[in-house]
Amino acid sequence: GNAELITVLCRNPGKYREAGYPVANNPKVLFTDRPDDFFAVPIGLVIEAAGQDALRMYGRQTLVQGLDLLATSIGAFTDENFFGELIQSAETSGARLLLASGALPAVDWMAAASLAGVESVSITQAKPVASWHGTPAAHMIDLDSLKETTCFFKGTAREAASQFPKSSNITAMLALATSGLDKTRVKLVADPTSFQMYTLIEFDGPAGSLRIEWSGVPSEKNPSTSADVPLTIVKAVRNLTSSV
């Protein structure tokens, strides 16, 4: 679309420069770890792609300055006070808080169908064992000795997205689009027999029913998330900036 990357705020610019990332060495892009320098640049859209802590640190500042914010770490909104602060900041400044669908398919249909009411919504996330390393799952089950598919968590989207901030933002997005954080049911599963991510969503309401399942590929650099997530961010930017 009609979009241009002009600045990146990250924790350690030197790491990316030394690794040879083209964007980190592009003289036309301000690649910085200084928030003041980042926010001094004329920005039209800020994309959060750094996790829930980063969203908490810079989300309100972005919106207070009247800048649109596309958030990917939707699990941060399990904190209703924080979510309320961002909404209030957006309403006051006229900026928009945009929620990225991430790896969640059919979100437009489900959000529309939910306007007629929701009877039930559930999501099951099954991921390879490697995708759960470095998450609380490692303290719930012995990941390395698993021989068969094992469900290690059952609860609400609020619980899943807050306890698994790197793995289950999708559950919060589903909940916010449909029945709410405390009514959306979640199962998290470790699968030692597969290298793909499997997700199942079931939705029932007066406007219709949906059952959708799909397999995704883990991201090479971050196996806790799927490879399609950055593509959904690109698509969101195109939606915001393209003529069609």
C-alpha positions in Angstrom: 0.0 0.0 0.0 0.9 3.6 0.4 3.1 3.0 3.4 6.7 3.7 4.3 8.8 2.5 7.2 10.5 5.4 8.7 11.5 4.5 12.3 11.9 1.4 14.6 12.1 1.4 18.4 13.8 -1.7 19.8 15.7 -2.8 22.8 19.1 -3.4 21.2 19.7 -1.8 17.8 23.3 -3.0 17.7 22.3 -6.6 17.7 20.3 -6.2 14.5 23.0 -4.1 12.8 25.7 -6.6 13.6 23.4 -9.4 12.3 23.1 -7.6 9.0 19.4 -6.8 8.9 18.9 -4.4 6.0 16.4 -2.2 7.8 18.8 -1.8 10.7 21.4 -0.4 8.4 19.2 1.6 6.2 20.2 5.3 6.5 16.6 6.4 5.7 15.2 4.5 8.7 15.8 5.7 12.3 16.6 2.5 14.1 16.8 3.5 17.8 16.4 2.4 21.4 15.5 6.0 22.4 11.8 6.5 22.8 12.1 10.3 22.6 13.8 10.1 19.3 11.3 7.6 18.0 8.3 9.7 18.9 9.9 12.9 17.6 9.6 11.5 14.0 6.4 12.4 12.1 4.5 9.1 12.3 1.1 8.2 10.9 0.9 4.7 12.3 2.7 2.9 15.2 2.8 -0.9 15.0 3.4 -2.8 18.3 5.3 -6.0 17.5 7.3 -6.4 20.6 5.1 -8.1 23.2 2.7 -7.2 26.0 5.3 -5.3 28.1 6.2 -3.0 25.2 2.5 -2.3 24.6 2.1 -1.4 28.2 5.1 0.9 28.1 4.3 2.8 24.9 0.7 2.2 24.0 -0.8 5.1 26.0 1.9 7.5 24.9 1.2 6.6 21.3 -2.5 7.3 21.5 -2.2 10.4 23.7 0.0 11.9 20.9 -2.9 11.3 18.4 -1.1 8.5 16.6 -3.0 5.4 15.4 -1.7 2.2 17.1 -1.9 -1.3 15.6 -1.5 -3.7 18.5 -0.5 -7.3 18.0 -0.1 -8.3 21.7 -3.9 -8.5 22.3 -3.4 -10.5 25.5 -2.4 -7.3 27.3 -6.1 -6.3 27.1 -7.0 -9.0 29.6 -6.1 -6.2 32.0 -9.4 -4.2 31.8 -7.9 -1.1 33.5 -5.1 -0.9 30.9 -7.5 -1.5 28.1 -9.8 1.2 29.4 -6.9 3.6 29.6 -6.0 3.1 26.0 -9.6 3.4 24.8 -10.0 6.7 26.8 -6.7 8.0 25.4 -7.9 7.2 21.8 -11.2 8.8 22.4 -9.6 12.0 23.8 -7.0 12.4 21.1 -9.0 11.1 18.1 -6.5 8.4 17.4 -7.5 4.8 16.7 -6.6 1.7 18.6 -6.5 -1.1 16.0 -6.5 -4.7 17.0 -4.5 -7.1 14.7 -6.2 -10.4 14.0 -2.9 -12.2 14.0 -3.3 -15.9 13.3 -7.1 -15.8 13.9 -9.2 -16.6 10.7 -12.8 -15.7 10.1 -12.7 -12.9 12.7 -14.8 -10.5 10.6 -17.6 -13.1 10.2 -17.6 -14.0 13.9 -17.5 -10.4 15.0 -20.5 -9.6 12.8 -22.4 -12.7 13.8 -21.8 -11.8 17.5 -24.0 -8.7 17.0 -26.9 -11.1 17.1 -25.6 -12.7 20.3 -23.3 -15.6 21.1 -24.3 -19.0 22.6 -20.8 -20.4 22.8 -17.2 -19.9 21.6 -14.2 -22.2 22.1 -10.7 -22.5 20.8 -8.2 -25.3 21.0 -4.5 -24.5 20.3 -2.2 -27.5 19.7 1.4 -26.7 19.1 4.7 -28.7 18.7 6.5 -29.3 22.0 9.3 -26.8 20.9 6.7 -24.0 20.7 5.8 -24.4 24.4 9.4 -24.3 25.6 10.0 -21.0 27.5 6.4 -20.7 28.4 4.5 -21.7 31.7 3.7 -25.0 30.0 7.2 -26.1 30.9 6.2 -26.0 34.6 2.8 -27.7 34.0 4.0 -30.8 32.2 7.3 -32.5 31.3 7.5 -31.4 27.7 10.6 -33.4 26.8 9.1 -36.7 27.9 5.8 -36.4 26.1 4.9 -39.4 23.9 1.3 -38.4 22.9 -0.8 -35.3 22.4 -1.5 -33.7 25.9 -3.9 -31.0 27.0 -2.2 -29.1 29.8 -4.5 -26.1 30.1 -8.3 -25.5 30.2 -9.7 -22.2 31.1 -10.9 -18.8 29.8 -9.4 -16.6 27.2 -8.5 -14.1 30.0 -6.5 -16.8 31.8 -4.9 -18.2 28.7 -3.8 -14.9 27.2 -2.5 -13.5 30.5 -0.6 -16.7 31.5 0.8 -17.4 28.0 1.6 -13.9 26.6 3.9 -15.1 23.9 1.6 -17.9 22.7 -2.1 -17.2 23.1 -2.8 -13.6 22.1 -5.1 -15.2 19.5 -7.4 -16.3 22.3 -7.9 -12.7 23.5 -8.6 -11.5 20.0 -11.2 -14.2 19.5 -12.8 -13.3 22.9 -12.9 -9.5 22.2 -14.5 -10.1 18.8 -17.1 -12.5 20.2 -18.3 -13.4 23.7 -15.8 -11.7 25.9 -12.7 -12.7 27.8 -14.5 -14.6 30.6 -16.9 -16.6 28.4 -14.5 -17.8 25.6 -13.3 -21.3 26.5 -9.7 -22.3 25.7 -7.7 -25.5 25.6 -3.9 -25.5 25.1 -2.3 -28.7 23.9 1.3 -29.9 23.4 1.8 -32.3 20.5 5.1 -34.3 20.2 4.0 -36.0 17.0 3.7 -32.9 14.8 5.8 -30.0 13.6 2.8 -27.9 12.7 0.4 -25.8 14.8 -3.2 -26.9 14.8 -6.1 -24.7 15.9 -9.8 -25.4 16.1 -12.5 -22.8 16.7 -16.2 -23.5 17.3 -18.8 -20.7 17.3 -22.5 -20.9 17.9 -25.0 -18.1 17.9 -28.5 -17.0 16.6 -26.9 -15.7 13.3 -25.2 -19.0 12.5 -22.6 -21.6 13.5 -19.0 -22.0 12.5 -16.4 -24.7 12.9 -13.0 -23.9 11.5 -9.7 -25.8 11.8 -6.3 -25.1 10.2 -2.7 -26.0 10.4 0.0 -23.3 10.6 3.8 -23.3 10.4 5.8 -22.1 13.4 8.0 -19.1 12.8 11.6 -20.0 12.3 12.9 -17.2 14.6 10.1 -17.4 17.2 8.6 -20.9 17.3 6.0 -19.9 19.9 4.1 -18.0 17.2 3.2 -18.9 13.7 4.7 -17.8 10.4 1.5 -16.2 9.2 1.4 -13.5 11.9 3.7 -11.0 10.3 1.8 -11.5 7.0 -1.4 -10.4 8.8 0.4 -7.2 9.9 1.4 -6.5 6.3 -2.2 -7.1 5.2 -3.5 -4.8 7.9 -1.2 -2.0 6.7 -2.4 -2.5 3.2 -6.0 -2.3 4.3 -5.2 1.0 6.0 -3.3 2.6 3.1 -4.3 1.1 -0.2 -7.0 2.5 -2.5 -8.8 -0.8 -2.5 
